Amino acid sequence: MLSFFTKPRIRGGVHAEERKAATATQPIILNFPLPEKLYIPLQQHVGKPAEPLIRVGDKVLKGQLLAYSQGMISAP
């Protein structure tokens, strides 16, 4: 009876076509350019919204804390 409610399993997994030929000879970009603006959502669909610790226009350093939330479920 429980098998009626479970999703059907795909034996062996899904083997999709790779399509790697177009980029196989391209180098991997290791130093990606930084964007001029970056948008960080401070609220998910559930949980408490995070309070920003920085303001619009502030310069931010790598690893700097952007927001803080005391909720059990929160973002970021």
MOPAC internal coordinates of N, CA, C and O (Angstrom, degrees):
PM7 1SCF
backbone

  N    0.0000 0     0.00 0     0.00 0    0    0    0
  C    1.4476 1     0.00 0     0.00 0    1    0    0
  C    1.5322 1   111.44 1     0.00 0    2    1    0
  O    1.2310 1   119.58 1   141.13 1    3    2    1
  N    1.3292 1   118.40 1   -38.87 1    3    2    1
  C    1.4575 1   120.63 1   179.52 1    5    3    2
  C    1.5204 1   112.17 1   -66.41 1    6    5    3
  O    1.2310 1   119.72 1   151.61 1    7    6    5
  N    1.3214 1   118.15 1   -28.39 1    7    6    5
  C    1.4598 1   120.56 1  -179.54 1    9    7    6
  C    1.5264 1   111.68 1   -63.90 1   10    9    7
  O    1.2310 1   120.16 1   160.18 1   11   10    9
  N    1.3098 1   117.30 1   -19.82 1   11   10    9
  C    1.4570 1   121.55 1   177.67 1   13   11   10
  C    1.5291 1   111.09 1   -66.49 1   14   13   11
  O    1.2310 1   120.09 1   148.44 1   15   14   13
  N    1.3450 1   117.44 1   -31.56 1   15   14   13
  C    1.4566 1   121.96 1  -175.85 1   17   15   14
  C    1.5238 1   113.87 1   -93.88 1   18   17   15
  O    1.2310 1   119.41 1   172.37 1   19   18   17
  N    1.3032 1   118.73 1    -7.63 1   19   18   17
  C    1.4611 1   120.91 1  -178.58 1   21   19   18
  C    1.5211 1   110.58 1   -89.36 1   22   21   19
  O    1.2310 1   121.14 1   -24.86 1   23   22   21
  N    1.3188 1   115.43 1   155.14 1   23   22   21
  C    1.4577 1   120.75 1   178.47 1   25   23   22
  C    1.5206 1   109.78 1   -75.99 1   26   25   23
  O    1.2310 1   119.91 1   -33.74 1   27   26   25
  N    1.3201 1   117.79 1   146.26 1   27   26   25
  C    1.4682 1   119.02 1   176.82 1   29   27   26
  C    1.5245 1   110.55 1   -68.10 1   30   29   27
  O    1.2310 1   120.43 1   -39.59 1   31   30   29
  N    1.3131 1   116.79 1   140.41 1   31   30   29
  C    1.4634 1   121.51 1  -179.41 1   33   31   30
  C    1.5189 1   110.15 1   -91.93 1   34   33   31
  O    1.2310 1   120.84 1   -35.62 1   35   34   33
  N    1.3047 1   115.99 1   144.38 1   35   34   33
  C    1.4562 1   121.31 1   174.77 1   37   35   34
  C    1.5175 1   106.39 1   -98.01 1   38   37   35
  O    1.2310 1   120.41 1   -71.15 1   39   38   37
  N    1.3095 1   116.81 1   108.85 1   39   38   37
  C    1.4622 1   121.47 1  -177.93 1   41   39   38
  C    1.5225 1   109.74 1   -67.82 1   42   41   39
  O    1.2310 1   120.12 1   -51.65 1   43   42   41
  N    1.3329 1   117.38 1   128.35 1   43   42   41
  C    1.4562 1   121.83 1   177.79 1   45   43   42
  C    1.5186 1   113.99 1    85.43 1   46   45   43
  O    1.2310 1   119.54 1   177.00 1   47   46   45
  N    1.3193 1   118.48 1    -3.00 1   47   46   45
  C    1.4576 1   121.55 1   178.03 1   49   47   46
  C    1.5193 1   112.82 1    81.70 1   50   49   47
  O    1.2310 1   121.10 1     3.15 1   51   50   49
  N    1.3084 1   115.51 1  -176.85 1   51   50   49
  C    1.4590 1   122.33 1   179.35 1   53   51   50
  C    1.5200 1   107.91 1  -104.49 1   54   53   51
  O    1.2310 1   120.33 1   -49.70 1   55   54   53
  N    1.3099 1   116.98 1   130.30 1   55   54   53
  C    1.4598 1   122.08 1   179.88 1   57   55   54
  C    1.5287 1   108.60 1  -115.87 1   58   57   55
  O    1.2310 1   121.46 1   -95.35 1   59   58   57
  N    1.3294 1   114.80 1    84.65 1   59   58   57
  C    1.4628 1   120.22 1  -178.58 1   61   59   58
  C    1.5257 1   110.45 1   -78.12 1   62   61   59
  O    1.2310 1   121.00 1   -24.43 1   63   62   61
  N    1.3289 1   115.69 1   155.57 1   63   62   61
  C    1.4574 1   121.33 1   176.92 1   65   63   62
  C    1.5281 1   108.95 1   -62.85 1   66   65   63
  O    1.2310 1   119.89 1   -43.22 1   67   66   65
  N    1.3293 1   117.81 1   136.78 1   67   66   65
  C    1.4644 1   121.63 1  -172.17 1   69   67   66
  C    1.5200 1   114.33 1   -79.22 1   70   69   67
  O    1.2310 1   119.29 1   137.97 1   71   70   69
  N    1.3056 1   118.96 1   -42.03 1   71   70   69
  C    1.4729 1   123.95 1  -179.29 1   73   71   70
  C    1.5267 1   112.38 1    55.93 1   74   73   71
  O    1.2310 1   120.21 1  -133.69 1   75   74   73
  N    1.3104 1   117.21 1    46.31 1   75   74   73
  C    1.4627 1   122.02 1  -179.51 1   77   75   74
  C    1.5268 1   113.25 1   -91.98 1   78   77   75
  O    1.2310 1   119.68 1   169.86 1   79   78   77
  N    1.3019 1   118.22 1   -10.14 1   79   78   77
  C    1.4625 1   121.61 1  -174.24 1   81   79   78
  C    1.5336 1   112.42 1   -59.22 1   82   81   79
  O    1.2310 1   119.73 1   143.70 1   83   82   81
  N    1.3210 1   118.11 1   -36.30 1   83   82   81
  C    1.4693 1   121.26 1  -176.75 1   85   83   82
  C    1.5295 1   112.61 1   -66.45 1   86   85   83
  O    1.2310 1   119.86 1   152.68 1   87   86   85
  N    1.3255 1   117.88 1   -27.32 1   87   86   85
  C    1.4670 1   120.58 1  -176.78 1   89   87   86
  C    1.5236 1   113.54 1  -119.15 1   90   89   87
  O    1.2310 1   119.69 1  -174.44 1   91   90   89
  N    1.3084 1   118.19 1     5.56 1   91   90   89
  C    1.4674 1   121.26 1  -175.80 1   93   91   90
  C    1.5246 1   112.64 1   -62.12 1   94   93   91
  O    1.2310 1   119.81 1   149.31 1   95   94   93
  N    1.3270 1   117.98 1   -30.69 1   95   94   93
  C    1.4680 1   120.84 1  -178.08 1   97   95   94
  C    1.5310 1   112.82 1   -97.65 1   98   97   95
  O    1.2310 1   119.96 1   178.79 1   99   98   97
  N    1.3336 1   117.68 1    -1.21 1   99   98   97
  C    1.4650 1   121.71 1  -179.21 1  101   99   98
  C    1.5288 1   110.10 1   -82.29 1  102  101   99
  O    1.2310 1   119.84 1   -39.95 1  103  102  101
  N    1.3356 1   117.91 1   140.05 1  103  102  101
  C    1.4664 1   119.54 1   176.70 1  105  103  102
  C    1.5301 1   110.94 1   -71.90 1  106  105  103
  O    1.2310 1   120.72 1   -27.59 1  107  106  105
  N    1.3156 1   116.22 1   152.41 1  107  106  105
  C    1.4586 1   121.27 1   176.39 1  109  107  106
  C    1.5252 1   108.27 1   -80.71 1  110  109  107
  O    1.2310 1   120.37 1   -48.62 1  111  110  109
  N    1.3306 1   116.89 1   131.38 1  111  110  109
  C    1.4638 1   121.55 1  -179.65 1  113  111  110
  C    1.5260 1   108.20 1   -80.73 1  114  113  111
  O    1.2310 1   120.46 1   -66.74 1  115  114  113
  N    1.3257 1   116.72 1   113.26 1  115  114  113
  C    1.4587 1   120.88 1  -179.59 1  117  115  114
  C    1.5243 1   112.26 1   -92.86 1  118  117  115
  O    1.2310 1   120.18 1   145.34 1  119  118  117
  N    1.3128 1   117.25 1   -34.66 1  119  118  117
  C    1.4627 1   121.61 1   178.83 1  121  119  118
  C    1.5182 1   108.65 1  -106.15 1  122  121  119
  O    1.2310 1   121.05 1   -94.00 1  123  122  121
  N    1.3092 1   115.59 1    86.00 1  123  122  121
  C    1.4519 1   120.90 1  -177.77 1  125  123  122
  C    1.5238 1   109.43 1   -75.89 1  126  125  123
  O    1.2310 1   119.44 1   -42.77 1  127  126  125
  N    1.3446 1   118.67 1   137.23 1  127  126  125
  C    1.4678 1   120.10 1  -179.27 1  129  127  126
  C    1.5310 1   111.26 1   -66.65 1  130  129  127
  O    1.2310 1   120.57 1   -35.99 1  131  130  129
  N    1.3315 1   116.52 1   144.01 1  131  130  129
  C    1.4579 1   121.18 1   178.91 1  133  131  130
  C    1.5254 1   110.28 1   -77.49 1  134  133  131
  O    1.2310 1   119.94 1   -37.01 1  135  134  133
  N    1.3242 1   117.73 1   142.99 1  135  134  133
  C    1.4641 1   119.92 1   177.39 1  137  135  134
  C    1.5258 1   110.51 1   -75.63 1  138  137  135
  O    1.2310 1   120.69 1   -23.82 1  139  138  137
  N    1.3324 1   116.28 1   156.18 1  139  138  137
  C    1.4665 1   120.18 1   176.57 1  141  139  138
  C    1.5205 1   110.78 1   -69.19 1  142  141  139
  O    1.2310 1   120.57 1   140.22 1  143  142  141
  N    1.3266 1   116.52 1   -39.78 1  143  142  141
  C    1.4677 1   122.19 1   178.71 1  145  143  142
  C    1.5211 1   108.55 1  -127.36 1  146  145  143
  O    1.2310 1   121.56 1   -34.22 1  147  146  145
  N    1.3274 1   114.62 1   145.78 1  147  146  145
  C    1.4568 1   120.73 1   178.59 1  149  147  146
  C    1.5231 1   107.78 1  -134.47 1  150  149  147
  O    1.2310 1   120.43 1   -52.41 1  151  150  149
  N    1.3094 1   116.78 1   127.59 1  151  150  149
  C    1.4548 1   121.79 1  -178.50 1  153  151  150
  C    1.5260 1   109.02 1  -106.07 1  154  153  151
  O    1.2310 1   120.52 1   -56.32 1  155  154  153
  N    1.3350 1   116.61 1   123.68 1  155  154  153
  C    1.4529 1   122.92 1  -179.76 1  157  155  154
  C    1.5302 1   107.81 1  -115.63 1  158  157  155
  O    1.2310 1   119.50 1   -64.71 1  159  158  157
  N    1.3460 1   118.55 1   115.29 1  159  158  157
  C    1.4618 1   119.50 1   177.44 1  161  159  158
  C    1.5261 1   110.41 1   -69.82 1  162  161  159
  O    1.2310 1   120.41 1   -44.50 1  163  162  161
  N    1.3252 1   116.82 1   135.50 1  163  162  161
  C    1.4567 1   121.51 1  -179.11 1  165  163  162
  C    1.5214 1   112.37 1  -105.66 1  166  165  163
  O    1.2310 1   120.03 1  -175.37 1  167  166  165
  N    1.3330 1   117.54 1     4.63 1  167  166  165
  C    1.4562 1   120.47 1   178.14 1  169  167  166
  C    1.5195 1   109.47 1  -143.31 1  170  169  167
  O    1.2310 1   121.22 1   -45.88 1  171  170  169
  N    1.3311 1   115.26 1   134.12 1  171  170  169
  C    1.4527 1   121.08 1   173.62 1  173  171  170
  C    1.5184 1   107.83 1   -94.38 1  174  173  171
  O    1.2310 1   120.49 1     3.36 1  175  174  173
  N    1.3268 1   116.66 1  -176.64 1  175  174  173
  C    1.4575 1   119.98 1   178.65 1  177  175  174
  C    1.5266 1   111.35 1   -72.81 1  178  177  175
  O    1.2310 1   120.14 1   160.64 1  179  178  177
  N    1.3407 1   117.34 1   -19.36 1  179  178  177
  C    1.4641 1   121.84 1   174.35 1  181  179  178
  C    1.5208 1   107.99 1  -128.82 1  182  181  179
  O    1.2310 1   120.49 1   -21.47 1  183  182  181
  N    1.2883 1   116.66 1   158.53 1  183  182  181
  C    1.4551 1   120.38 1   175.88 1  185  183  182
  C    1.5138 1   113.15 1    94.02 1  186  185  183
  O    1.2310 1   121.81 1    -8.82 1  187  186  185
  N    1.3342 1   114.14 1   171.18 1  187  186  185
  C    1.4590 1   121.08 1   179.90 1  189  187  186
  C    1.5227 1   110.29 1   -78.15 1  190  189  187
  O    1.2310 1   120.00 1   -37.18 1  191  190  189
  N    1.3321 1   117.61 1   142.82 1  191  190  189
  C    1.4656 1   118.61 1   174.78 1  193  191  190
  C    1.5266 1   110.48 1   -71.54 1  194  193  191
  O    1.2310 1   120.85 1   -31.89 1  195  194  193
  N    1.3034 1   115.97 1   148.11 1  195  194  193
  C    1.4638 1   121.36 1   177.71 1  197  195  194
  C    1.5242 1   109.31 1   -81.57 1  198  197  195
  O    1.2310 1   120.51 1   -31.69 1  199  198  197
  N    1.3115 1   116.63 1   148.31 1  199  198  197
  C    1.4640 1   122.44 1   177.20 1  201  199  198
  C    1.5252 1   108.43 1   -93.84 1  202  201  199
  O    1.2310 1   119.72 1   -54.44 1  203  202  201
  N    1.3346 1   118.14 1   125.56 1  203  202  201
  C    1.4655 1   119.71 1  -178.88 1  205  203  202
  C    1.5257 1   111.82 1   -66.79 1  206  205  203
  O    1.2310 1   120.78 1   -38.50 1  207  206  205
  N    1.3089 1   116.12 1   141.50 1  207  206  205
  C    1.4612 1   122.53 1   176.19 1  209  207  206
  C    1.5259 1   111.31 1  -103.47 1  210  209  207
  O    1.2310 1   120.60 1   176.43 1  211  210  209
  N    1.3251 1   116.47 1    -3.57 1  211  210  209
  C    1.4604 1   122.34 1   178.08 1  213  211  210
  C    1.5231 1   108.28 1  -126.66 1  214  213  211
  O    1.2310 1   120.49 1   -13.18 1  215  214  213
  N    1.3400 1   116.67 1   166.82 1  215  214  213
  C    1.4583 1   121.31 1   179.59 1  217  215  214
  C    1.5201 1   110.31 1  -114.73 1  218  217  215
  O    1.2310 1   120.78 1   -17.99 1  219  218  217
  N    1.3141 1   116.11 1   162.01 1  219  218  217
  C    1.4612 1   121.78 1   177.19 1  221  219  218
  C    1.5202 1   108.66 1   -57.40 1  222  221  219
  O    1.2310 1   120.54 1   -49.26 1  223  222  221
  N    1.3166 1   116.57 1   130.74 1  223  222  221
  C    1.4535 1   121.74 1   178.82 1  225  223  222
  C    1.5171 1   114.55 1    94.64 1  226  225  223
  O    1.2310 1   119.76 1   168.44 1  227  226  225
  N    1.3404 1   118.07 1   -11.56 1  227  226  225
  C    1.4677 1   120.81 1   178.30 1  229  227  226
  C    1.5203 1   110.38 1   -66.97 1  230  229  227
  O    1.2310 1   120.77 1   -35.03 1  231  230  229
  N    1.3063 1   116.13 1   144.97 1  231  230  229
  C    1.4647 1   121.14 1   171.82 1  233  231  230
  C    1.5192 1   106.63 1   -84.36 1  234  233  231
  O    1.2310 1   120.73 1   -44.94 1  235  234  233
  N    1.3229 1   116.20 1   135.06 1  235  234  233
  C    1.4604 1   121.85 1  -174.70 1  237  235  234
  C    1.5178 1   109.43 1  -117.80 1  238  237  235
  O    1.2310 1   120.93 1   -41.37 1  239  238  237
  N    1.3071 1   115.83 1   138.63 1  239  238  237
  C    1.4565 1   121.70 1   178.96 1  241  239  238
  C    1.5234 1   110.95 1   -93.65 1  242  241  239
  O    1.2310 1   120.72 1   -23.90 1  243  242  241
  N    1.3089 1   116.23 1   156.10 1  243  242  241
  C    1.4594 1   122.02 1   177.08 1  245  243  242
  C    1.5261 1   109.10 1   -59.26 1  246  245  243
  O    1.2310 1   120.49 1   -52.30 1  247  246  245
  N    1.3319 1   116.67 1   127.70 1  247  246  245
  C    1.4527 1   121.78 1   178.66 1  249  247  246
  C    1.5190 1   114.88 1    86.26 1  250  249  247
  O    1.2310 1   119.96 1   177.35 1  251  250  249
  N    1.3340 1   117.69 1    -2.65 1  251  250  249
  C    1.4674 1   121.51 1  -178.72 1  253  251  250
  C    1.5233 1   110.30 1   -70.75 1  254  253  251
  O    1.2310 1   120.41 1   -40.79 1  255  254  253
  N    1.3330 1   116.82 1   139.21 1  255  254  253
  C    1.4542 1   122.49 1   177.82 1  257  255  254
  C    1.5273 1   108.94 1   -71.02 1  258  257  255
  O    1.2310 1   120.37 1   -53.86 1  259  258  257
  N    1.3403 1   116.89 1   126.14 1  259  258  257
  C    1.4591 1   121.63 1  -176.51 1  261  259  258
  C    1.5201 1   112.89 1   -96.03 1  262  261  259
  O    1.2310 1   120.78 1   144.79 1  263  262  261
  N    1.3329 1   116.11 1   -35.21 1  263  262  261
  C    1.4580 1   120.44 1  -175.87 1  265  263  262
  C    1.5199 1   109.27 1  -152.33 1  266  265  263
  O    1.2310 1   121.41 1   -17.64 1  267  266  265
  N    1.3418 1   114.91 1   162.36 1  267  266  265
  C    1.4551 1   120.24 1  -178.66 1  269  267  266
  C    1.5184 1   108.75 1  -137.21 1  270  269  267
  O    1.2310 1   120.39 1   -40.26 1  271  270  269
  N    1.3267 1   116.85 1   139.74 1  271  270  269
  C    1.4475 1   121.44 1   176.65 1  273  271  270
  C    1.5123 1   109.62 1  -139.08 1  274  273  271
  O    1.2310 1   120.97 1   -38.17 1  275  274  273
  N    1.3215 1   115.74 1   141.83 1  275  274  273
  C    1.4520 1   120.60 1   178.83 1  277  275  274
  C    1.5181 1   111.75 1   -97.77 1  278  277  275
  O    1.2310 1   119.94 1  -179.94 1  279  278  277
  N    1.3124 1   117.72 1     0.06 1  279  278  277
  C    1.4505 1   120.58 1  -178.69 1  281  279  278
  C    1.5157 1   112.54 1   -73.26 1  282  281  279
  O    1.2310 1   121.16 1   -24.04 1  283  282  281
  N    1.3413 1   115.38 1   155.96 1  283  282  281
  C    1.4548 1   120.32 1   178.12 1  285  283  282
  C    1.5305 1   110.44 1   -66.95 1  286  285  283
  O    1.2310 1   120.91 1   141.62 1  287  286  285
  N    1.3220 1   115.87 1   -38.38 1  287  286  285
  C    1.4632 1   121.67 1   176.40 1  289  287  286
  C    1.5202 1   106.57 1  -117.29 1  290  289  287
  O    1.2310 1   120.33 1   -58.61 1  291  290  289
  N    1.3208 1   116.98 1   121.39 1  291  290  289
  C    1.4565 1   119.54 1  -179.17 1  293  291  290
  C    1.5149 1   110.22 1  -157.99 1  294  293  291
  O    1.2310 1   121.18 1   -11.70 1  295  294  293
  N    1.3269 1   115.35 1   168.30 1  295  294  293
  C    1.4626 1   121.50 1   176.44 1  297  295  294
  C    1.5089 1   106.95 1  -137.75 1  298  297  295
  O    1.2310 1   118.16 1   -31.85 1  299  298  297
  N    1.2777 1   121.11 1   148.15 1  299  298  297
  C    1.4519 1   129.14 1    -2.41 1  301  299  298
  C    1.5111 1   112.03 1   -81.87 1  302  301  299
  O    1.2310 1   120.10 1   180.00 1  303  302  301

